[in-house]
């Protein structure tokens, strides 16, 4: 079993890795796929608690700014 310090290092590494993966996909992967909602991985959580269909990051960001809410990502 992990010691506490090993577990903390593992969790920190995991969080950092997920952060960089998320930024990579936002910049290079999802932006270049167009507005095809079937291939997007992002959704918008609206203020009333509903979520949108899948869409690419750029479109999700626009929807969140227009209708209010926040972007939920694939990770």
VMD Tcl script that draws the C-alpha trace (Angstrom):
set ca {
  {0.00 0.00 0.00}
  {1.12 3.55 -0.66}
  {2.49 5.72 2.04}
  {0.77 9.06 2.39}
  {3.63 10.97 0.75}
  {3.68 8.56 -2.21}
  {-0.07 8.91 -2.61}
  {0.17 12.70 -2.58}
  {2.89 12.64 -5.24}
  {0.78 10.27 -7.34}
  {-2.28 12.52 -7.05}
  {-0.29 15.64 -7.88}
  {1.24 13.94 -10.91}
  {-2.19 12.76 -12.04}
  {-3.72 16.23 -11.73}
  {-0.86 17.87 -13.62}
  {-0.99 15.24 -16.36}
  {-4.76 15.68 -16.79}
  {-4.35 19.46 -16.94}
  {-1.79 19.29 -19.74}
  {-3.78 16.69 -21.67}
  {-6.85 18.89 -21.45}
  {-4.94 21.93 -22.73}
  {-3.34 19.91 -25.54}
  {-6.69 18.60 -26.76}
  {-8.28 22.05 -26.55}
  {-5.53 23.64 -28.61}
  {-4.69 21.04 -31.23}
  {-7.20 18.24 -31.36}
  {-10.73 19.54 -30.85}
  {-10.27 22.96 -32.46}
  {-9.25 21.41 -35.78}
  {-12.19 19.04 -36.08}
  {-14.75 21.65 -37.03}
  {-18.19 22.09 -35.60}
  {-19.30 18.50 -36.01}
  {-21.06 17.69 -32.76}
  {-20.68 13.94 -33.22}
  {-16.91 14.23 -32.93}
  {-16.76 16.79 -30.12}
  {-16.22 15.81 -26.52}
  {-17.33 18.95 -24.70}
  {-20.72 19.83 -23.25}
  {-22.16 22.95 -21.66}
  {-23.73 22.83 -18.20}
  {-26.39 25.53 -18.23}
  {-27.56 27.49 -15.20}
  {-30.82 25.51 -15.00}
  {-28.88 22.25 -14.54}
  {-29.30 20.84 -18.05}
  {-26.42 19.80 -20.28}
  {-26.06 20.32 -24.00}
  {-25.20 17.94 -26.81}
  {-21.57 17.06 -27.49}
  {-19.65 19.67 -29.45}
  {-16.12 20.90 -30.03}
  {-14.48 23.21 -27.51}
  {-14.77 26.42 -29.51}
  {-18.51 26.03 -30.03}
  {-19.05 24.97 -26.41}
  {-17.17 28.05 -25.22}
  {-19.36 30.26 -27.42}
  {-22.58 28.62 -26.18}
  {-21.47 29.05 -22.57}
  {-20.79 32.74 -23.09}
  {-24.08 33.36 -24.95}
  {-26.50 31.32 -22.84}
  {-24.64 31.30 -19.53}
  {-23.12 28.24 -17.97}
  {-19.76 26.51 -18.03}
  {-17.96 24.09 -20.29}
  {-17.68 20.48 -19.16}
  {-14.77 18.73 -20.80}
  {-14.07 15.14 -21.69}
  {-11.60 14.58 -18.90}
}
mol new
graphics top color blue
foreach p $ca { graphics top sphere $p radius 0.5 }
foreach p [lrange $ca 0 end-1] q [lrange $ca 1 end] { graphics top cylinder $p $q radius 0.2 }
display resetview
